Amino acid sequence: MDKQVSANTNDEVQHAHITDRPVDPSRRQLLQGASALAAGSMLSLSTGGVWAAGSDKPEKEEVKIGFIPLTDCASVVMASVLGFDKKYGIKIIPTKEASWASVRDKLVNGELDAAHVLYGLIYGVQLGIGGPKKDMNILMTLNNNGQAITLSKKLADKGAIDGPGLAKLMQKEKRDYTFAQTFPTGTHAMWLYYWLAAHGVNPIKEAKVITVPPPQMVANMRVDNMDGYCVGEPWNHRAVADGIGITAATTQDIWRDHPEKVLGTTAEFSQKYPNTARAVVAAILEAGRWIDASLSNKQKMAETIAEKSYVNTSVDVINQRILGRYQNGLGKTWDDPNYMKFFNDGAVNFPYLSDGMWFMTQHRRWGLLKADPDYMAVAQAVNRIDLYKEGASLAKVNVPKDPMRKSKLLDGSVWDGKNPTAYANSFKIKA
């Protein structure tokens, strides 16, 4: 596993670089109506902020937040485009990045203040796996659901249209099967591994797993570099639209309302700029609430993030699955009530300790961690529930009473965070 991870991380230097572009100023004009609606919900304050008597004023007014071209960067982008950031006395500067390795490196060295980032990436850095060890913080969860596992059309033509079909084909046709994820300790790697194992395939022993930046997934599948991949939208629907892949499973099939991207930063940033951190949380909470408020808002969001400055794809490729309208590429269509959510009355955004602990159990399961960490202590250090609560209070967002939550996953296992060591060791298929 160690050899595989080091070979696959490789900082994705072999893949095409995505250039950073400035925010398109025309979008502000195109969304004037949306901005007016957003502004209407804001407090009318001559100071332009909501801190009390200046004592809580953000220490840092400009905040560079990195993002990868994925649909779930939307709340970060819309907080900036619609001006929710201004309400809290900050200016969010969204910065487009080429790969998760780039996001990791720029967070660690301070080039970015915060980032739209994979949950498991932050924990990997905290624990010194998948990158240099540094104390990290998660300020909030940005979204639930909305990722998927795509299999190539060539596999589908041989009957691999879902998990059981893939497992059957892999037993029948013995060869090297290659699957891609986006970062070795990240969410997509963990969803892919979990899904394969749930269908009897050991992802470590029976497959080759490579790392590919999200926007490069479709191009790599087109030239037969992989048999399947797990990534965020819109790159699964794009494969369907292009006729080169099929959707074999959604990640909400694996874990309904699972945690996905987070707002990550360094512990150093949180300590030095606590008022700034909570202002960012409040602004992004408002943006998430705005996105989830109506179909019209979702459409406006899709039009915005489809631009070259952000995701760089067609609006239709984004908005179908944002609305829960799924096609698998084989004629099946369905409406999924568990589509990507950005707010859900604040339930999405709370940084549950049990969510962070789950990723560590999977890092342990697959050999990324060589020993069991102090799961609770690490989660309490990383997930800044205190700062989140302060930001939620500013934005008048409900906060769950319990920092732990209970979920049932695809294979029937129940996760509640109560005994993480036993849970990590309970799986039949592991590294």
Secondary structure as a PSIPRED ss2 file (coil, helix, strand):
# PSIPRED VFORMAT (PSIPRED V4.0)

   1 M C   1.000  0.000  0.000
   2 D H   0.000  1.000  0.000
   3 K H   0.000  1.000  0.000
   4 Q H   0.000  1.000  0.000
   5 V H   0.000  1.000  0.000
   6 S H   0.000  1.000  0.000
   7 A H   0.000  1.000  0.000
   8 N H   0.000  1.000  0.000
   9 T H   0.000  1.000  0.000
  10 N H   0.000  1.000  0.000
  11 D H   0.000  1.000  0.000
  12 E H   0.000  1.000  0.000
  13 V C   1.000  0.000  0.000
  14 Q C   1.000  0.000  0.000
  15 H C   1.000  0.000  0.000
  16 A C   1.000  0.000  0.000
  17 H C   1.000  0.000  0.000
  18 I C   1.000  0.000  0.000
  19 T C   1.000  0.000  0.000
  20 D C   1.000  0.000  0.000
  21 R C   1.000  0.000  0.000
  22 P C   1.000  0.000  0.000
  23 V C   1.000  0.000  0.000
  24 D C   1.000  0.000  0.000
  25 P C   1.000  0.000  0.000
  26 S H   0.000  1.000  0.000
  27 R H   0.000  1.000  0.000
  28 R H   0.000  1.000  0.000
  29 Q H   0.000  1.000  0.000
  30 L H   0.000  1.000  0.000
  31 L C   1.000  0.000  0.000
  32 Q H   0.000  1.000  0.000
  33 G H   0.000  1.000  0.000
  34 A H   0.000  1.000  0.000
  35 S H   0.000  1.000  0.000
  36 A H   0.000  1.000  0.000
  37 L H   0.000  1.000  0.000
  38 A H   0.000  1.000  0.000
  39 A H   0.000  1.000  0.000
  40 G H   0.000  1.000  0.000
  41 S C   1.000  0.000  0.000
  42 M C   1.000  0.000  0.000
  43 L C   1.000  0.000  0.000
  44 S C   1.000  0.000  0.000
  45 L C   1.000  0.000  0.000
  46 S C   1.000  0.000  0.000
  47 T C   1.000  0.000  0.000
  48 G C   1.000  0.000  0.000
  49 G C   1.000  0.000  0.000
  50 V C   1.000  0.000  0.000
  51 W C   1.000  0.000  0.000
  52 A C   1.000  0.000  0.000
  53 A C   1.000  0.000  0.000
  54 G C   1.000  0.000  0.000
  55 S C   1.000  0.000  0.000
  56 D C   1.000  0.000  0.000
  57 K C   1.000  0.000  0.000
  58 P C   1.000  0.000  0.000
  59 E C   1.000  0.000  0.000
  60 K C   1.000  0.000  0.000
  61 E C   1.000  0.000  0.000
  62 E E   0.000  0.000  1.000
  63 V E   0.000  0.000  1.000
  64 K E   0.000  0.000  1.000
  65 I E   0.000  0.000  1.000
  66 G E   0.000  0.000  1.000
  67 F E   0.000  0.000  1.000
  68 I C   1.000  0.000  0.000
  69 P C   1.000  0.000  0.000
  70 L C   1.000  0.000  0.000
  71 T H   0.000  1.000  0.000
  72 D H   0.000  1.000  0.000
  73 C H   0.000  1.000  0.000
  74 A H   0.000  1.000  0.000
  75 S H   0.000  1.000  0.000
  76 V H   0.000  1.000  0.000
  77 V H   0.000  1.000  0.000
  78 M H   0.000  1.000  0.000
  79 A H   0.000  1.000  0.000
  80 S H   0.000  1.000  0.000
  81 V H   0.000  1.000  0.000
  82 L C   1.000  0.000  0.000
  83 G C   1.000  0.000  0.000
  84 F H   0.000  1.000  0.000
  85 D H   0.000  1.000  0.000
  86 K H   0.000  1.000  0.000
  87 K H   0.000  1.000  0.000
  88 Y C   1.000  0.000  0.000
  89 G C   1.000  0.000  0.000
  90 I C   1.000  0.000  0.000
  91 K E   0.000  0.000  1.000
  92 I E   0.000  0.000  1.000
  93 I E   0.000  0.000  1.000
  94 P E   0.000  0.000  1.000
  95 T E   0.000  0.000  1.000
  96 K E   0.000  0.000  1.000
  97 E C   1.000  0.000  0.000
  98 A C   1.000  0.000  0.000
  99 S C   1.000  0.000  0.000
 100 W H   0.000  1.000  0.000
 101 A H   0.000  1.000  0.000
 102 S H   0.000  1.000  0.000
 103 V H   0.000  1.000  0.000
 104 R H   0.000  1.000  0.000
 105 D H   0.000  1.000  0.000
 106 K H   0.000  1.000  0.000
 107 L H   0.000  1.000  0.000
 108 V H   0.000  1.000  0.000
 109 N C   1.000  0.000  0.000
 110 G C   1.000  0.000  0.000
 111 E C   1.000  0.000  0.000
 112 L C   1.000  0.000  0.000
 113 D C   1.000  0.000  0.000
 114 A E   0.000  0.000  1.000
 115 A E   0.000  0.000  1.000
 116 H E   0.000  0.000  1.000
 117 V E   0.000  0.000  1.000
 118 L E   0.000  0.000  1.000
 119 Y H   0.000  1.000  0.000
 120 G H   0.000  1.000  0.000
 121 L H   0.000  1.000  0.000
 122 I H   0.000  1.000  0.000
 123 Y H   0.000  1.000  0.000
 124 G H   0.000  1.000  0.000
 125 V H   0.000  1.000  0.000
 126 Q H   0.000  1.000  0.000
 127 L H   0.000  1.000  0.000
 128 G C   1.000  0.000  0.000
 129 I C   1.000  0.000  0.000
 130 G C   1.000  0.000  0.000
 131 G C   1.000  0.000  0.000
 132 P C   1.000  0.000  0.000
 133 K C   1.000  0.000  0.000
 134 K C   1.000  0.000  0.000
 135 D C   1.000  0.000  0.000
 136 M E   0.000  0.000  1.000
 137 N E   0.000  0.000  1.000
 138 I E   0.000  0.000  1.000
 139 L E   0.000  0.000  1.000
 140 M E   0.000  0.000  1.000
 141 T E   0.000  0.000  1.000
 142 L C   1.000  0.000  0.000
 143 N C   1.000  0.000  0.000
 144 N E   0.000  0.000  1.000
 145 N C   1.000  0.000  0.000
 146 G C   1.000  0.000  0.000
 147 Q E   0.000  0.000  1.000
 148 A E   0.000  0.000  1.000
 149 I E   0.000  0.000  1.000
 150 T E   0.000  0.000  1.000
 151 L E   0.000  0.000  1.000
 152 S E   0.000  0.000  1.000
 153 K H   0.000  1.000  0.000
 154 K H   0.000  1.000  0.000
 155 L H   0.000  1.000  0.000
 156 A H   0.000  1.000  0.000
 157 D C   1.000  0.000  0.000
 158 K C   1.000  0.000  0.000
 159 G C   1.000  0.000  0.000
 160 A C   1.000  0.000  0.000
 161 I C   1.000  0.000  0.000
 162 D C   1.000  0.000  0.000
 163 G H   0.000  1.000  0.000
 164 P H   0.000  1.000  0.000
 165 G H   0.000  1.000  0.000
 166 L H   0.000  1.000  0.000
 167 A H   0.000  1.000  0.000
 168 K H   0.000  1.000  0.000
 169 L H   0.000  1.000  0.000
 170 M H   0.000  1.000  0.000
 171 Q H   0.000  1.000  0.000
 172 K H   0.000  1.000  0.000
 173 E C   1.000  0.000  0.000
 174 K C   1.000  0.000  0.000
 175 R C   1.000  0.000  0.000
 176 D C   1.000  0.000  0.000
 177 Y C   1.000  0.000  0.000
 178 T E   0.000  0.000  1.000
 179 F E   0.000  0.000  1.000
 180 A E   0.000  0.000  1.000
 181 Q E   0.000  0.000  1.000
 182 T C   1.000  0.000  0.000
 183 F C   1.000  0.000  0.000
 184 P C   1.000  0.000  0.000
 185 T C   1.000  0.000  0.000
 186 G C   1.000  0.000  0.000
 187 T H   0.000  1.000  0.000
 188 H H   0.000  1.000  0.000
 189 A H   0.000  1.000  0.000
 190 M H   0.000  1.000  0.000
 191 W H   0.000  1.000  0.000
 192 L H   0.000  1.000  0.000
 193 Y H   0.000  1.000  0.000
 194 Y H   0.000  1.000  0.000
 195 W H   0.000  1.000  0.000
 196 L H   0.000  1.000  0.000
 197 A H   0.000  1.000  0.000
 198 A H   0.000  1.000  0.000
 199 H C   1.000  0.000  0.000
 200 G C   1.000  0.000  0.000
 201 V C   1.000  0.000  0.000
 202 N C   1.000  0.000  0.000
 203 P C   1.000  0.000  0.000
 204 I C   1.000  0.000  0.000
 205 K C   1.000  0.000  0.000
 206 E C   1.000  0.000  0.000
 207 A C   1.000  0.000  0.000
 208 K E   0.000  0.000  1.000
 209 V E   0.000  0.000  1.000
 210 I E   0.000  0.000  1.000
 211 T E   0.000  0.000  1.000
 212 V C   1.000  0.000  0.000
 213 P C   1.000  0.000  0.000
 214 P H   0.000  1.000  0.000
 215 P H   0.000  1.000  0.000
 216 Q H   0.000  1.000  0.000
 217 M H   0.000  1.000  0.000
 218 V H   0.000  1.000  0.000
 219 A H   0.000  1.000  0.000
 220 N H   0.000  1.000  0.000
 221 M H   0.000  1.000  0.000
 222 R H   0.000  1.000  0.000
 223 V C   1.000  0.000  0.000
 224 D C   1.000  0.000  0.000
 225 N C   1.000  0.000  0.000
 226 M C   1.000  0.000  0.000
 227 D C   1.000  0.000  0.000
 228 G E   0.000  0.000  1.000
 229 Y E   0.000  0.000  1.000
 230 C E   0.000  0.000  1.000
 231 V E   0.000  0.000  1.000
 232 G E   0.000  0.000  1.000
 233 E C   1.000  0.000  0.000
 234 P C   1.000  0.000  0.000
 235 W H   0.000  1.000  0.000
 236 N H   0.000  1.000  0.000
 237 H H   0.000  1.000  0.000
 238 R H   0.000  1.000  0.000
 239 A H   0.000  1.000  0.000
 240 V H   0.000  1.000  0.000
 241 A H   0.000  1.000  0.000
 242 D C   1.000  0.000  0.000
 243 G C   1.000  0.000  0.000
 244 I C   1.000  0.000  0.000
 245 G E   0.000  0.000  1.000
 246 I E   0.000  0.000  1.000
 247 T E   0.000  0.000  1.000
 248 A E   0.000  0.000  1.000
 249 A E   0.000  0.000  1.000
 250 T E   0.000  0.000  1.000
 251 T H   0.000  1.000  0.000
 252 Q H   0.000  1.000  0.000
 253 D H   0.000  1.000  0.000
 254 I H   0.000  1.000  0.000
 255 W C   1.000  0.000  0.000
 256 R C   1.000  0.000  0.000
 257 D C   1.000  0.000  0.000
 258 H C   1.000  0.000  0.000
 259 P E   0.000  0.000  1.000
 260 E C   1.000  0.000  0.000
 261 K E   0.000  0.000  1.000
 262 V E   0.000  0.000  1.000
 263 L E   0.000  0.000  1.000
 264 G E   0.000  0.000  1.000
 265 T E   0.000  0.000  1.000
 266 T E   0.000  0.000  1.000
 267 A H   0.000  1.000  0.000
 268 E H   0.000  1.000  0.000
 269 F H   0.000  1.000  0.000
 270 S H   0.000  1.000  0.000
 271 Q H   0.000  1.000  0.000
 272 K H   0.000  1.000  0.000
 273 Y C   1.000  0.000  0.000
 274 P H   0.000  1.000  0.000
 275 N H   0.000  1.000  0.000
 276 T H   0.000  1.000  0.000
 277 A H   0.000  1.000  0.000
 278 R H   0.000  1.000  0.000
 279 A H   0.000  1.000  0.000
 280 V H   0.000  1.000  0.000
 281 V H   0.000  1.000  0.000
 282 A H   0.000  1.000  0.000
 283 A H   0.000  1.000  0.000
 284 I H   0.000  1.000  0.000
 285 L H   0.000  1.000  0.000
 286 E H   0.000  1.000  0.000
 287 A H   0.000  1.000  0.000
 288 G H   0.000  1.000  0.000
 289 R H   0.000  1.000  0.000
 290 W H   0.000  1.000  0.000
 291 I H   0.000  1.000  0.000
 292 D H   0.000  1.000  0.000
 293 A H   0.000  1.000  0.000
 294 S C   1.000  0.000  0.000
 295 L H   0.000  1.000  0.000
 296 S H   0.000  1.000  0.000
 297 N H   0.000  1.000  0.000
 298 K H   0.000  1.000  0.000
 299 Q H   0.000  1.000  0.000
 300 K H   0.000  1.000  0.000
 301 M H   0.000  1.000  0.000
 302 A H   0.000  1.000  0.000
 303 E H   0.000  1.000  0.000
 304 T H   0.000  1.000  0.000
 305 I H   0.000  1.000  0.000
 306 A C   1.000  0.000  0.000
 307 E C   1.000  0.000  0.000
 308 K C   1.000  0.000  0.000
 309 S C   1.000  0.000  0.000
 310 Y C   1.000  0.000  0.000
 311 V C   1.000  0.000  0.000
 312 N C   1.000  0.000  0.000
 313 T C   1.000  0.000  0.000
 314 S C   1.000  0.000  0.000
 315 V H   0.000  1.000  0.000
 316 D H   0.000  1.000  0.000
 317 V H   0.000  1.000  0.000
 318 I H   0.000  1.000  0.000
 319 N H   0.000  1.000  0.000
 320 Q H   0.000  1.000  0.000
 321 R H   0.000  1.000  0.000
 322 I H   0.000  1.000  0.000
 323 L C   1.000  0.000  0.000
 324 G C   1.000  0.000  0.000
 325 R E   0.000  0.000  1.000
 326 Y E   0.000  0.000  1.000
 327 Q E   0.000  0.000  1.000
 328 N C   1.000  0.000  0.000
 329 G C   1.000  0.000  0.000
 330 L C   1.000  0.000  0.000
 331 G C   1.000  0.000  0.000
 332 K C   1.000  0.000  0.000
 333 T E   0.000  0.000  1.000
 334 W E   0.000  0.000  1.000
 335 D E   0.000  0.000  1.000
 336 D C   1.000  0.000  0.000
 337 P C   1.000  0.000  0.000
 338 N C   1.000  0.000  0.000
 339 Y C   1.000  0.000  0.000
 340 M C   1.000  0.000  0.000
 341 K E   0.000  0.000  1.000
 342 F C   1.000  0.000  0.000
 343 F C   1.000  0.000  0.000
 344 N C   1.000  0.000  0.000
 345 D C   1.000  0.000  0.000
 346 G C   1.000  0.000  0.000
 347 A C   1.000  0.000  0.000
 348 V C   1.000  0.000  0.000
 349 N C   1.000  0.000  0.000
 350 F C   1.000  0.000  0.000
 351 P C   1.000  0.000  0.000
 352 Y C   1.000  0.000  0.000
 353 L H   0.000  1.000  0.000
 354 S H   0.000  1.000  0.000
 355 D H   0.000  1.000  0.000
 356 G H   0.000  1.000  0.000
 357 M H   0.000  1.000  0.000
 358 W H   0.000  1.000  0.000
 359 F H   0.000  1.000  0.000
 360 M H   0.000  1.000  0.000
 361 T H   0.000  1.000  0.000
 362 Q H   0.000  1.000  0.000
 363 H H   0.000  1.000  0.000
 364 R H   0.000  1.000  0.000
 365 R H   0.000  1.000  0.000
 366 W C   1.000  0.000  0.000
 367 G C   1.000  0.000  0.000
 368 L C   1.000  0.000  0.000
 369 L C   1.000  0.000  0.000
 370 K C   1.000  0.000  0.000
 371 A C   1.000  0.000  0.000
 372 D C   1.000  0.000  0.000
 373 P C   1.000  0.000  0.000
 374 D C   1.000  0.000  0.000
 375 Y H   0.000  1.000  0.000
 376 M H   0.000  1.000  0.000
 377 A H   0.000  1.000  0.000
 378 V H   0.000  1.000  0.000
 379 A H   0.000  1.000  0.000
 380 Q H   0.000  1.000  0.000
 381 A H   0.000  1.000  0.000
 382 V H   0.000  1.000  0.000
 383 N E   0.000  0.000  1.000
 384 R C   1.000  0.000  0.000
 385 I H   0.000  1.000  0.000
 386 D H   0.000  1.000  0.000
 387 L H   0.000  1.000  0.000
 388 Y H   0.000  1.000  0.000
 389 K H   0.000  1.000  0.000
 390 E H   0.000  1.000  0.000
 391 G H   0.000  1.000  0.000
 392 A H   0.000  1.000  0.000
 393 S H   0.000  1.000  0.000
 394 L H   0.000  1.000  0.000
 395 A C   1.000  0.000  0.000
 396 K C   1.000  0.000  0.000
 397 V C   1.000  0.000  0.000
 398 N C   1.000  0.000  0.000
 399 V C   1.000  0.000  0.000
 400 P C   1.000  0.000  0.000
 401 K C   1.000  0.000  0.000
 402 D C   1.000  0.000  0.000
 403 P C   1.000  0.000  0.000
 404 M C   1.000  0.000  0.000
 405 R C   1.000  0.000  0.000
 406 K C   1.000  0.000  0.000
 407 S E   0.000  0.000  1.000
 408 K E   0.000  0.000  1.000
 409 L C   1.000  0.000  0.000
 410 L C   1.000  0.000  0.000
 411 D C   1.000  0.000  0.000
 412 G C   1.000  0.000  0.000
 413 S C   1.000  0.000  0.000
 414 V E   0.000  0.000  1.000
 415 W E   0.000  0.000  1.000
 416 D C   1.000  0.000  0.000
 417 G C   1.000  0.000  0.000
 418 K C   1.000  0.000  0.000
 419 N C   1.000  0.000  0.000
 420 P H   0.000  1.000  0.000
 421 T H   0.000  1.000  0.000
 422 A H   0.000  1.000  0.000
 423 Y H   0.000  1.000  0.000
 424 A H   0.000  1.000  0.000
 425 N C   1.000  0.000  0.000
 426 S C   1.000  0.000  0.000
 427 F C   1.000  0.000  0.000
 428 K C   1.000  0.000  0.000
 429 I C   1.000  0.000  0.000
 430 K C   1.000  0.000  0.000
 431 A C   1.000  0.000  0.000
